[in-house]
Amino acid sequence: MRLRNIKGSREAVAAGRYTIQEETAKGESFENRHSWSVKGHWNEVFGNDNPVRVEIGMGKGSFLMEMAGRNPGVNYVGIEKYSSVLLRAVQKQEELQLPNVRLIRMEAENINDVFAPEEVDRIYLNFSDPWPKDGHASRRLTSRQFMGRYDNILRKDGMIEFKTDNQELFDFSLEEVDPEKWEITAVTRDLHHDPVLNEGNIMTEYEKRWSEAGKSICAVHLKHLI
């Protein structure tokens, strides 16, 4: 699906009060800026030592905002690479002004530049791009390459929660799990009819649409062992 570009969206996202920005080191060129001062300092960003949970590919932010509203004792960081999409979340957060929400426009591949080892309590992957071509497998957010990145930033016993409507991506994701680093604590191919996993489940906008169409949702929870 081709995303519609919204003129001025990148500037509007950058100007948001709850948007975290990459910083340019003094004297460095724009091309060489790789300084994220928040890395290792998220407790200072939020002003507390509450757990930090991250949604990668947050879309318009309905899931993240609902989670943050229900759990004020948890800090939430939403990551989205498309400014035209993230703009909706920025606008929503400007209205709600949830103190435990921050937003970042960035590529997920750079997540280790933003979070220090063991700084993250939980990662949410909701209806990620399946990247169906075999040559693009490493771009899938559940690939072994990305799992290695999550391994670096999740604390021991931290969790990954993954949901998708794509059966092929789900099969691939289960095959990518390294049993020495991750434990599958729960798994289902029909989330909305699973009495355990569906309890307290918050649906994304995409999930609601597919659920109403009668499509089954797959879900898996992984615990970090190291």
C-alpha positions as CSV (number, residue, x, y, z in Angstrom):
1,M,0.0,0.0,0.0
2,R,1.4,3.3,-1.1
3,L,1.4,6.0,1.7
4,R,0.2,9.4,0.8
5,N,2.8,12.1,1.5
6,I,1.5,14.9,3.7
7,K,3.2,18.2,2.9
8,G,5.0,19.6,6.0
9,S,4.5,16.4,8.0
10,R,8.1,15.9,8.8
11,E,8.5,19.4,10.1
12,A,5.2,19.1,12.1
13,V,6.4,15.8,13.7
14,A,9.8,17.4,14.6
15,A,8.1,20.3,16.3
16,G,5.9,18.2,18.5
17,R,6.4,18.6,22.2
18,Y,6.5,14.9,22.8
19,T,8.8,14.0,19.9
20,I,12.3,13.0,20.6
21,Q,14.9,14.3,18.2
22,E,18.3,13.1,17.1
23,E,20.8,15.7,18.1
24,T,23.6,17.2,16.0
25,A,27.0,17.1,17.8
26,K,28.6,20.6,17.8
27,G,30.8,21.1,14.8
28,E,29.6,18.0,12.9
29,S,27.9,18.0,9.5
30,F,24.3,16.9,9.1
31,E,25.4,13.7,7.4
32,N,27.5,12.6,10.3
33,R,25.0,13.2,13.1
34,H,24.3,10.1,15.1
35,S,23.9,11.5,18.6
36,W,20.9,10.4,20.6
37,S,21.3,11.9,24.1
38,V,18.3,9.9,25.4
39,K,20.2,6.6,25.1
40,G,20.7,5.3,28.7
41,H,18.8,8.3,30.0
42,W,15.1,7.5,29.5
43,N,14.5,7.8,33.2
44,E,15.5,11.4,32.9
45,V,13.3,11.9,29.9
46,F,10.2,10.7,31.8
47,G,11.4,11.9,35.2
48,N,10.9,8.5,36.8
49,D,12.3,5.0,37.0
50,N,9.2,3.3,35.6
51,P,9.6,0.5,33.0
52,V,10.1,1.6,29.4
53,R,8.0,-0.2,26.7
54,V,8.4,0.4,23.0
55,E,6.1,-0.1,20.0
56,I,8.0,-0.4,16.7
57,G,5.9,0.6,13.7
58,M,3.3,2.4,15.8
59,G,1.2,3.8,13.0
60,K,-1.3,6.4,14.1
61,G,-0.8,5.6,17.7
62,S,-4.2,4.2,18.9
63,F,-2.6,1.1,20.5
64,L,0.2,3.1,22.3
65,M,-2.1,5.8,23.6
66,E,-4.6,3.3,24.9
67,M,-1.8,1.4,26.7
68,A,-0.4,4.5,28.2
69,G,-3.8,5.7,29.4
70,R,-4.5,2.4,31.1
71,N,-1.0,2.0,32.6
72,P,0.2,5.4,34.0
73,G,3.0,3.6,35.9
74,V,4.7,2.5,32.6
75,N,6.5,4.7,30.1
76,Y,5.8,4.2,26.4
77,V,8.0,5.1,23.4
78,G,6.4,4.9,19.9
79,I,8.6,4.5,16.8
80,E,7.4,5.1,13.3
81,K,9.5,5.8,10.2
82,Y,6.8,7.5,8.1
83,S,6.2,11.1,9.1
84,S,2.9,11.2,7.3
85,V,1.7,8.4,9.5
86,L,3.4,9.5,12.7
87,L,1.8,13.0,12.3
88,R,-1.6,11.5,13.4
89,A,0.0,10.2,16.6
90,V,1.7,13.5,17.3
91,Q,-1.6,15.3,16.9
92,K,-3.4,12.8,19.1
93,Q,-0.7,13.1,21.8
94,E,-0.9,16.9,21.7
95,E,-4.6,16.6,22.6
96,L,-4.2,13.9,25.3
97,Q,-0.8,15.1,26.7
98,L,-0.1,11.8,28.3
99,P,3.0,12.3,30.5
100,N,4.2,8.7,29.9
101,V,4.4,8.9,26.0
102,R,7.2,9.9,23.7
103,L,7.4,9.6,20.0
104,I,10.3,9.1,17.5
105,R,10.5,9.2,13.7
106,M,13.3,6.8,12.8
107,E,14.2,3.6,11.0
108,A,13.8,0.6,13.3
109,E,17.3,-0.7,12.2
110,N,18.8,2.1,14.4
111,I,17.0,1.1,17.6
112,N,20.3,0.3,19.4
113,D,21.3,3.9,18.9
114,V,18.4,5.0,21.1
115,F,18.2,2.5,23.9
116,A,21.0,1.2,26.1
117,P,21.5,-2.4,27.1
118,E,18.7,-3.7,29.4
119,E,16.9,-0.3,29.2
120,V,13.7,-1.7,27.7
121,D,11.1,-3.8,29.5
122,R,8.9,-4.8,26.6
123,I,8.6,-4.5,22.8
124,Y,5.4,-4.5,20.8
125,L,5.3,-5.5,17.2
126,N,1.8,-5.0,15.8
127,F,1.0,-5.9,12.2
128,S,4.5,-5.3,10.9
129,D,5.3,-5.0,7.2
130,P,5.7,-8.7,6.0
131,W,8.3,-7.9,3.4
132,P,7.1,-10.9,1.4
133,K,10.1,-11.2,-1.0
134,D,12.8,-13.7,0.2
135,G,15.5,-11.2,-0.5
136,H,13.9,-8.8,2.0
137,A,13.7,-11.3,4.9
138,S,16.3,-9.4,7.0
139,R,14.0,-6.3,6.9
140,R,11.2,-8.1,8.7
141,L,10.9,-6.9,12.3
142,T,10.9,-10.5,13.6
143,S,14.0,-11.6,11.6
144,R,17.0,-12.9,13.4
145,Q,18.8,-9.7,12.6
146,F,16.2,-7.7,14.4
147,M,15.9,-10.2,17.2
148,G,19.6,-9.6,17.8
149,R,19.0,-5.9,18.1
150,Y,16.2,-6.6,20.7
151,D,18.5,-8.9,22.5
152,N,20.8,-5.9,23.1
153,I,18.3,-3.6,24.7
154,L,15.8,-5.8,26.5
155,R,16.3,-6.6,30.2
156,K,16.4,-10.2,31.3
157,D,12.8,-11.5,31.5
158,G,11.7,-8.6,29.2
159,M,9.0,-9.5,26.7
160,I,8.2,-9.2,23.0
161,E,4.6,-9.3,22.0
162,F,3.9,-9.8,18.3
163,K,0.6,-9.8,16.4
164,T,0.0,-10.3,12.7
165,D,-2.7,-11.3,10.3
166,N,-0.1,-12.8,7.9
167,Q,0.3,-16.5,8.4
168,E,3.5,-16.7,6.3
169,L,5.1,-14.0,8.4
170,F,4.0,-15.7,11.6
171,D,5.5,-19.0,10.5
172,F,8.7,-17.3,9.6
173,S,8.8,-15.4,12.9
174,L,8.4,-18.6,15.0
175,E,11.3,-20.2,13.0
176,E,13.5,-17.2,13.8
177,V,13.2,-17.7,17.6
178,D,16.5,-18.8,19.1
179,P,15.6,-21.1,22.0
180,E,18.8,-20.2,23.9
181,K,17.8,-16.6,24.1
182,W,14.0,-16.6,23.9
183,E,11.2,-18.6,25.5
184,I,7.8,-18.8,23.8
185,T,5.4,-18.2,26.7
186,A,2.2,-18.0,24.7
187,V,1.2,-18.6,21.1
188,T,-2.1,-18.6,19.1
189,R,-3.4,-18.5,15.6
190,D,-6.8,-17.1,16.6
191,L,-6.1,-14.4,19.1
192,H,-9.7,-13.1,19.5
193,H,-11.0,-16.6,20.4
194,D,-8.1,-17.4,22.8
195,P,-9.5,-16.8,26.3
196,V,-6.1,-16.2,27.8
197,L,-4.3,-14.0,25.3
198,N,-7.4,-12.1,24.3
199,E,-8.0,-11.0,27.9
200,G,-7.0,-7.3,28.0
201,N,-6.0,-7.3,24.4
202,I,-6.0,-3.8,22.9
203,M,-6.7,-3.8,19.2
204,T,-4.9,-1.6,16.7
205,E,-6.9,0.2,14.0
206,Y,-5.7,-2.4,11.5
207,E,-6.6,-5.2,13.8
208,K,-10.2,-3.9,14.3
209,R,-10.7,-3.8,10.5
210,W,-9.5,-7.3,9.9
211,S,-11.3,-8.7,12.9
212,E,-14.6,-7.2,11.6
213,A,-13.9,-8.9,8.3
214,G,-13.6,-12.3,10.1
215,K,-9.9,-12.7,9.6
216,S,-7.9,-14.6,12.3
217,I,-5.1,-12.9,14.1
218,C,-1.9,-14.6,15.1
219,A,0.0,-13.7,18.3
220,V,3.1,-14.9,20.2
221,H,4.7,-13.7,23.4
222,L,8.5,-14.2,23.9
223,K,10.5,-13.9,27.1
224,H,14.1,-12.8,27.0
225,L,16.2,-15.3,28.8
226,I,19.6,-13.6,28.9
